[in-house]
């Protein structure tokens, strides 16, 4: 899909990257129009995070403020991954995904398009959760530049995670079931309710392997000015590396799907 001769031109690589970004936005626009109102997207991407947030905030008592960074990350996580799963599942079931492979866009461009549509839905899910938690965070730096940057990076990372999982599952009808079997345990391992430092050592190792952990740590620092085990710079750099790695792996998976 990528022509070698383009790389030999002085501006060939940058031009190729820009063209793929533009083509990825068209893929994202298509997904937004077609899949935003699908039942799995709404139920798992918006309703579940909001209900989950309300339940724990009203039952959390004095711990409510501590829970907020994790609940914000959770909202982004479920919103972004749900959109990724829904769009890819429907296209694979209907056989329309193969049409994307005929377009003049690289495999990375296709993966990026899916990530961008999921990113936009994750931000939408985040907004609904922010509305819920605003009364609890009136006295914190919720609109700081660091927090905005961390939320954007988290949404991109979670979107790439959802895209890769959706492509790895061979039977698209089982995507949401398998995705939830991966997502739900992460809720209790990534510092949302229990600090990672309080977990047994072997579970801490597992937590460090999960992308949600780095998002929770970075968001907590941006809101509260403190972190549990992972310094914010480490969390941010880790999220960047994880996002790029997931995008590359998704592109490789798309390539292997070609008969």
N, C-alpha and C positions, 0 to 999 in steps of 0.2 A: 504493500500500500504506500510506503514511503519511497520516493525515488532518490536513489543515491546521488544522482547528478545535481539535485537541488542543494545538497550539502556542500558542494564544491563552489557554489556561488558565494560571494561575500556576504550577502544578506539572505541566502537561501534558507538557512535554518530558522532565522527569526521570522521570515515570511511564511514558512511552512507552519510554524507554531501558531502564528496569528491566524492563519487561514483555518487551522483546525479548531481554534477557540471559537471563531465565528460560526463554523459549521456545528460545533457542539451546542452553541446557544440555540440554533434552529431545532436540534433534537430535543433540547430542554423545553422549548416553547411547545412543541408537539405533545410532549408528555404532560405538561401542565394543563393543556386544553383537554386531553383525553382521560387523564387518570386522577385528577384532584378530587373528584366527587365519587370515586369508587368506594363502596362500603368498607373494605379492609383499610383503606387509607384514612378515612374519617374516623373509624372506630378505634384503630390502634395508634393512629398518628395524632389525633386531637382529643377525642373523648377520653381515652385511657389516661394520658398524661394529666389532663385537667382534673379528672375524678381522683386519680392517685394523689395528686398534689393537695387537693382540698381535704381528703381523708387524713393525710398525715399532718397537715398544718393545724387542723382543728383538734387532732388527738395528740399532737406533739407537745403541747403545753410550753414549758420554758425552753424546750429543745427546738422549737419551730424555727428560730433564726439560724441555728446550726444546720438544719435540714435544707434550707432554701437553696444553697449552691448546688447540692446534689440533685434536688428536684428540678432545678433549671436545666442541669445537664441531662437528666433523665428525659425531660420533655423534648429536648433537641435530639436525643438518641432515638427515641421511639418515633418521633415525627419524620426524621430523615430516613431511617431504615425502613419504615413502613411504606413510604413513597417509592423507594428504590425497589422493594420487593413487589409492590403492586404493579408498577409499570412493566417490569421485566417479566413477571409471571403472566400477565395478560397477553403480552406480545408473544411470548414463547408458546402459550397455549393456542393462540389463534394463528401461529405461524407467520406473523407479520414481522417478527424481529429479523428474519433473514433478508427482508427488503433493505434494512439499514446497511447490510453488508455490501449491497450493490452501489451504495452512494460513494462518491469520491472523497472519503474521509478515512483517516487512519483508525486503527483499533483503539488507540489511546483517545482519539477524538470522540468515538462512540461512547467509550466508558466515561469520558469527561461530560458528555451531554447528559448521560444518566445521572451522574453525580450532581450536576448543576440543577436539574429539575428536583432532585431530592433535597438539595440544599435549600432551595426556595421554599419547599413545603416545610422543612425543618424550622426555618425562620418563622413561618406562619404559625406553626405549633408553639414555638417559643413565645410569640406575642400573646397568645391566649393564656399561657402559663404566667407570663409577667403580669398580666392584668390581675390574676388571682393573688400573686405574692406581693404586689405593690404595697398593700397596707402593712406588711411585715418588714419592709425594707426602706421605709421613708427616710431613715437616718443614716443610710450607708451610701457609699459612692457607686450607686448602681449604674450611672451613666458615664463612668470613667472610660477613657480611651482604651485602657488595658482590658477592661471587661468586654467591650465591643469587639476588640480584636480576638480575644479568646473565644467568644461565642461564635464568631464567623469561622475561625479555624476549627472549632469543635464540630460545627455543622458540616463543614467540608469533609472532615475525617469520618464522621458517622455515616455520611452519604456514601463515601467510598467503601466503607465497611459493608453497608447494606447491599451495594451493587455487587461486590465480590461474592458475598454469601448467596445472593440470588442467582448468580451465574454458576456457582460451584454445585448447586443442587441439580441433580439430573432430572428429577421429576418435578416440574413446576407446580403441580397441584399440592405438593408437600412443602412448598417454600415457607409459607407463613408458620406452619407448625414447627418446622425445624428452626426457623429464625427465632421464634419465641422460646424454644428450648435453649437457645444460646443467649438470648437477651435477658430472660428472667433471672437466671443465676447471677448475672453480672450486677443486678440491682443490689445484691447483698454482699458482693465481694469488692466493690470499687469505691468504698468510702462514702456512700450516700447516707446510710444510716449508722454504720459502725466505722470508726476510723480504721484505716488499713493497718496502722500500728498496733491495734488491739487484736488483730487476727493472729492465729498461729503462723509460725514461720513459713510452713509449706503453702498456706493460703495467701500469704503476702507475696510469695513468688508468683502464684497464679495471678494475683491482682496486678502485678507489674507487667504481666503479659497482655492485659486487657486495655484497649484504648480508652474506655470510659473512665478509668482511674485517673489518667492524666488530665482529662477534661475537668473532672470534679475538683482535683487539686488546684488547677489553674483558676477556675471560676471562684473557688473558695478564697484564694489569695486576692483576686481582683475585688471581691466584695468585703472580705473581713480583714485582709492584710496579713493573714497567717496561712500556714500550710501544715500538713501532717508529716509526711515523709519526703515528698518530692519537691524540691525548690521550683519556683515558677519558671525559671529559664530552662530547666531540664524538661518540665512538662510541655512547654511551648515547642522546644526543639524536637521533642519526641513526637508530638502531634504532627509537626511538619513532615518528619521522616515517615511516620506511619501512613499519612495521607498519600504521599508520593508512592510508597511501596504498594499500598492497596490499589492505587490507580494502575500501576504497571502490571500487577498481578491480574487485575480485571481485564486489561487489554490482552494479556497472554491467554487468559481463559476464553475470551471471545475468539481469538485466533484458532484455538483448539476445537471450538464448536463447529468450525467450517467442515462440512463433509469432505 
